[in-house]
Amino acid sequence: MGVPEKLAERMSMAEQHEYLRGRFSRRTMIRGGAVTLGAVTGGAFVQGGTAQAAVPTQRTASATEDVDGALVAPFGRHLAFGGDPRSEMTVSWQVPVAVKNPFIRIGANPWDLSRKIEAEVRSLYTPAGVGASGDHTQYYLHAQLTHLRPGRTYYYGVGHDGFDPAERHLLGTLGTFTTAPARSEPFTFTAFGDQGVSYHALANDSLILGQNPAFHLHAGDIAYGDPAGQGKTTDTGFDSRTWDQFLYQTESVAKQIPWMVSYGNHDMEAWYSPNGYGGEEARWTLPDNGPDPENLPGVYSFVYGNTAIISLDPNDISFEIPANLGISGGTQTKWFEAQLKKFRACDDIDFVIVFFHHCAYCTSKAHASEGGVRQEWVPLFDKYQVDLVINGHNHQYERTDVIKGGEVTKKLPIGGTAYPETEGVVYVTAGAAGRSLYAFTAPDSYEGNENEVDSVSSFICLKDGARQPETVTWSRVRYLNYSFLRVDVTPAPRGRYTTLKVSGIAETGDRIDHFTVARRAK
């Protein structure tokens, strides 16, 4: 019941969306006892104890269900920083049915949760006939907390009428989070892409929790509700309920570690809003400091200690999967350069790390390297001496030598050190978080099992689906199994070298790669 395939080939994503809106009318959607994507007023936490109303995004009609709240337990809790990780945090969660008066309780101690703040509700309706979803409504709740104290651990509980986490028998449902410190301190973060729902995904989550990271970066292709990943209404196999499984799976770690996501091709769900991100906007609340939060909700930045993190949306510039090609009209790249310029001029920021989905440099047989990224963003990585680029998309671990101007400027063996101020950029593909693995054209080469080769055969994805063969010399580490990235950031006094110690960690817990990025502290 999507857009007929022949018709879809001649329509943009926005035109397909308008077609579906006419097909699945509001009357049809409300008949199911559900509501379309929208929000009601939410609250923000203020350190002084008063609550401020968050600005609602869209309004929604009241749900018609009337369920005893005592029988409904929240699930799928996940955290995200606001624009300032020192003082802003969003707590998000899900309920299986509509509930009355959802809220969050928060305090400095588990026995003091007197501050009770109203939550924002975003309901997402998927009508029968859209993929395999059935007639399904999902209820996502968000509480944006502000005026928090830096470096402070808070306890929180989420609930609604009939389910109050402050009650003694529900204290086991409490979670915690810690805000960023006021000054630069050593910290760790983790990263991967392409997770989905699987035993391997769960195993990686467990290992990440053991690293005690300050935050986690997810470089796109989050849950795979749309397994086809073309960003079209003709994609087969779409099932919105996959997100219920994913958020339940991820809760064990994301309820206490901010889960900062960017969007990949499988995250363009064409049934929700013209750009396919309506579903993501229901599920996630990310910093809204990007160039266009409504149309590019996965583009944002934040600063933690001496490190700036920038999330980009490569669907905007992807030649390989062009469903959203050009949606920003160039504003994303202009914003990106302005961010790089600002962060490089800031005396308190040493490192700039960029993460997004499609690979700048990779030798996978599946997707390899994205020509749009090389054309639009690689020159900016070079110009502003980006310290580390983290990608997903290809389901494996691969790490490059140091690259500048498309050429290897320095061979970077396992255990080596790169100096981006003078040498260039290191690129890591960390796309083996849980989905089925891809393959290399060259043998695996990783810590404890090094197989150096002079060159590797690969290709670049160009416009109109073309694949241009290339032979590369920059593929330094390759590991074809499940894994993630760990980064340890160590500040230093002015003039001395501050470092990023980057490690590839296998699902087994073994280290498969490590290297250092160093630059003089400002």
Secondary structure in CASP SS format (residue, H / E / C, confidence):
PFRMAT SS
TARGET T0000
AUTHOR 0000-0000-0000
METHOD secondary structure of the structure
MODEL  1
M C 1.00
G C 1.00
V C 1.00
P C 1.00
E H 1.00
K H 1.00
L H 1.00
A H 1.00
E C 1.00
R C 1.00
M C 1.00
S C 1.00
M H 1.00
A H 1.00
E H 1.00
Q H 1.00
H H 1.00
E H 1.00
Y H 1.00
L H 1.00
R H 1.00
G H 1.00
R H 1.00
F C 1.00
S C 1.00
R H 1.00
R H 1.00
T H 1.00
M H 1.00
I H 1.00
R H 1.00
G C 1.00
G C 1.00
A C 1.00
V C 1.00
T C 1.00
L C 1.00
G C 1.00
A C 1.00
V C 1.00
T C 1.00
G E 1.00
G E 1.00
A E 1.00
F E 1.00
V C 1.00
Q C 1.00
G C 1.00
G C 1.00
T C 1.00
A E 1.00
Q E 1.00
A E 1.00
A E 1.00
V C 1.00
P C 1.00
T C 1.00
Q C 1.00
R C 1.00
T C 1.00
A C 1.00
S C 1.00
A C 1.00
T C 1.00
E C 1.00
D C 1.00
V C 1.00
D C 1.00
G H 1.00
A H 1.00
L H 1.00
V C 1.00
A C 1.00
P C 1.00
F E 1.00
G E 1.00
R E 1.00
H E 1.00
L E 1.00
A E 1.00
F E 1.00
G C 1.00
G C 1.00
D C 1.00
P C 1.00
R C 1.00
S C 1.00
E C 1.00
M E 1.00
T E 1.00
V E 1.00
S E 1.00
W E 1.00
Q E 1.00
V E 1.00
P C 1.00
V C 1.00
A C 1.00
V C 1.00
K C 1.00
N C 1.00
P C 1.00
F E 1.00
I E 1.00
R E 1.00
I E 1.00
G E 1.00
A C 1.00
N E 1.00
P C 1.00
W C 1.00
D E 1.00
L C 1.00
S C 1.00
R E 1.00
K E 1.00
I E 1.00
E E 1.00
A C 1.00
E E 1.00
V E 1.00
R E 1.00
S E 1.00
L E 1.00
Y E 1.00
T E 1.00
P C 1.00
A C 1.00
G C 1.00
V C 1.00
G C 1.00
A C 1.00
S C 1.00
G C 1.00
D C 1.00
H E 1.00
T E 1.00
Q E 1.00
Y E 1.00
Y E 1.00
L E 1.00
H E 1.00
A E 1.00
Q E 1.00
L E 1.00
T C 1.00
H C 1.00
L C 1.00
R C 1.00
P C 1.00
G C 1.00
R C 1.00
T E 1.00
Y E 1.00
Y E 1.00
Y E 1.00
G E 1.00
V E 1.00
G E 1.00
H E 1.00
D C 1.00
G C 1.00
F E 1.00
D C 1.00
P C 1.00
A C 1.00
E C 1.00
R H 1.00
H H 1.00
L H 1.00
L H 1.00
G H 1.00
T H 1.00
L C 1.00
G E 1.00
T E 1.00
F E 1.00
T E 1.00
T C 1.00
A C 1.00
P C 1.00
A C 1.00
R C 1.00
S C 1.00
E C 1.00
P C 1.00
F E 1.00
T E 1.00
F E 1.00
T E 1.00
A E 1.00
F E 1.00
G C 1.00
D C 1.00
Q C 1.00
G C 1.00
V C 1.00
S C 1.00
Y H 1.00
H H 1.00
A H 1.00
L H 1.00
A H 1.00
N H 1.00
D H 1.00
S H 1.00
L H 1.00
I H 1.00
L H 1.00
G H 1.00
Q H 1.00
N C 1.00
P C 1.00
A C 1.00
F E 1.00
H E 1.00
L E 1.00
H E 1.00
A E 1.00
G C 1.00
D C 1.00
I C 1.00
A C 1.00
Y C 1.00
G C 1.00
D C 1.00
P C 1.00
A C 1.00
G C 1.00
Q C 1.00
G C 1.00
K C 1.00
T C 1.00
T C 1.00
D C 1.00
T C 1.00
G C 1.00
F C 1.00
D C 1.00
S C 1.00
R C 1.00
T H 1.00
W H 1.00
D H 1.00
Q H 1.00
F H 1.00
L H 1.00
Y H 1.00
Q H 1.00
T H 1.00
E H 1.00
S H 1.00
V H 1.00
A H 1.00
K C 1.00
Q C 1.00
I C 1.00
P C 1.00
W E 1.00
M E 1.00
V E 1.00
S E 1.00
Y C 1.00
G C 1.00
N H 1.00
H H 1.00
D H 1.00
M C 1.00
E C 1.00
A C 1.00
W C 1.00
Y C 1.00
S C 1.00
P C 1.00
N C 1.00
G C 1.00
Y C 1.00
G H 1.00
G H 1.00
E H 1.00
E H 1.00
A H 1.00
R H 1.00
W C 1.00
T C 1.00
L C 1.00
P C 1.00
D C 1.00
N C 1.00
G C 1.00
P C 1.00
D C 1.00
P C 1.00
E C 1.00
N C 1.00
L C 1.00
P C 1.00
G C 1.00
V C 1.00
Y E 1.00
S E 1.00
F E 1.00
V E 1.00
Y E 1.00
G C 1.00
N C 1.00
T E 1.00
A E 1.00
I E 1.00
I E 1.00
S E 1.00
L C 1.00
D C 1.00
P H 1.00
N H 1.00
D H 1.00
I C 1.00
S C 1.00
F C 1.00
E C 1.00
I C 1.00
P H 1.00
A H 1.00
N H 1.00
L C 1.00
G C 1.00
I C 1.00
S C 1.00
G C 1.00
G C 1.00
T H 1.00
Q H 1.00
T H 1.00
K H 1.00
W H 1.00
F H 1.00
E H 1.00
A H 1.00
Q H 1.00
L H 1.00
K H 1.00
K H 1.00
F H 1.00
R H 1.00
A H 1.00
C C 1.00
D C 1.00
D C 1.00
I C 1.00
D C 1.00
F E 1.00
V E 1.00
I E 1.00
V E 1.00
F E 1.00
F C 1.00
H C 1.00
H C 1.00
C C 1.00
A C 1.00
Y C 1.00
C C 1.00
T C 1.00
S E 1.00
K C 1.00
A C 1.00
H C 1.00
A C 1.00
S E 1.00
E E 1.00
G H 1.00
G H 1.00
V H 1.00
R H 1.00
Q H 1.00
E H 1.00
W C 1.00
V H 1.00
P H 1.00
L H 1.00
F H 1.00
D H 1.00
K H 1.00
Y C 1.00
Q C 1.00
V C 1.00
D C 1.00
L E 1.00
V E 1.00
I E 1.00
N E 1.00
G C 1.00
H C 1.00
N C 1.00
H C 1.00
Q C 1.00
Y E 1.00
E E 1.00
R E 1.00
T E 1.00
D C 1.00
V E 1.00
I E 1.00
K E 1.00
G C 1.00
G C 1.00
E E 1.00
V E 1.00
T E 1.00
K E 1.00
K C 1.00
L C 1.00
P C 1.00
I C 1.00
G C 1.00
G C 1.00
T E 1.00
A E 1.00
Y C 1.00
P C 1.00
E C 1.00
T C 1.00
E C 1.00
G C 1.00
V E 1.00
V C 1.00
Y E 1.00
V E 1.00
T E 1.00
A E 1.00
G C 1.00
A C 1.00
A C 1.00
G C 1.00
R C 1.00
S C 1.00
L C 1.00
Y C 1.00
A C 1.00
F E 1.00
T C 1.00
A C 1.00
P C 1.00
D C 1.00
S E 1.00
Y E 1.00
E C 1.00
G C 1.00
N E 1.00
E C 1.00
N C 1.00
E C 1.00
V C 1.00
D C 1.00
S C 1.00
V E 1.00
S E 1.00
S E 1.00
F E 1.00
I E 1.00
C E 1.00
L C 1.00
K H 1.00
D H 1.00
G H 1.00
A C 1.00
R E 1.00
Q E 1.00
P E 1.00
E E 1.00
T E 1.00
V E 1.00
T C 1.00
W C 1.00
S E 1.00
R E 1.00
V E 1.00
R E 1.00
Y E 1.00
L C 1.00
N C 1.00
Y C 1.00
S E 1.00
F E 1.00
L E 1.00
R E 1.00
V E 1.00
D E 1.00
V E 1.00
T E 1.00
P C 1.00
A C 1.00
P C 1.00
R C 1.00
G C 1.00
R C 1.00
Y E 1.00
T E 1.00
T E 1.00
L E 1.00
K E 1.00
V E 1.00
S E 1.00
G E 1.00
I E 1.00
A E 1.00
E C 1.00
T C 1.00
G C 1.00
D C 1.00
R E 1.00
I E 1.00
D E 1.00
H E 1.00
F E 1.00
T E 1.00
V E 1.00
A E 1.00
R E 1.00
R E 1.00
A C 1.00
K C 1.00
END
